[in-house]
């Protein structure tokens, strides 16, 4: 069972390098979404260390690469 404080250990299938353009696309499409909403889909470890009530836009600069990769996959199918 996963606790709310466990890290997400999902490694992207392909290497993920967060670019400014990718971050802008994530902000545009998902920026107003609170982290707690995405944790319902991605698991309790999504955006590890971020409070659930902050938005993706607020958390993106400090978000781990695994969580950013999940957001990118959500946008690009």
N, C-alpha and C positions, 0 to 999 in steps of 0.2 A: 504494500500500500504506500502511496506517495504522500508525503507530508507537505504542507504549504511552503516549507523552507528548503525543499530539495531542489537541486539544480536540474535543468533539463539536459540530458545527456545525448539528445538527438544530434547527430552530426549530419550536416547536409550531404546529399548524395554527390553533389558537385561542389568544388570549392566556391566559397562565396566571398567576394570582396565588395564591401559596401562602398558605393560611389555616391557622390553628391547628387547625381541625377536619380539614382535609385532611392536615396533618402527622400528626395522631393516627391517622387511618385508615391512613396509610402505615406508621407505627410498629406498629400492631396487626397488620396483614397481612404486612408484609415486614421488620419490625424486626430479626429475628434472622438475616436473610440477609446473608452476607458480600458485600462489594462485588465481589470477584472472580467470584462466581457470576453476578451481574447483568451484568458485563462480557462474559460469554460470549454473552449475548443482545443487549445494547445496543451492544457495541463497546468497544474499549480506552479510549476517551475518556470513558466514563460516569463520573460523579463525579470529574471531573478533579482531580488533586492529592491525592486521598484514597488512603491505602494500601489495597491489596486485601483485607487481612485484617481490617479493621474492619467492623462491622455497619452496616446502614442506620440503625438507631437512633443509633449513635454518630456517624455522618457527616451526618445529616439537617440539623442546624443550619447546617453550613458548606457544604452541597451547592449547586451552581449550579442556577438555575431550569430550565435545559434538562433536567437529570437528574431533577429533581423532577417535571417535566411527563411524562417518560417513565414514571416510577413511577405517576403518577396515571392515565395511559392504560392501563397494565398492570392496574390495579385496576378501572377502569371500562370496559374493553373498547374 
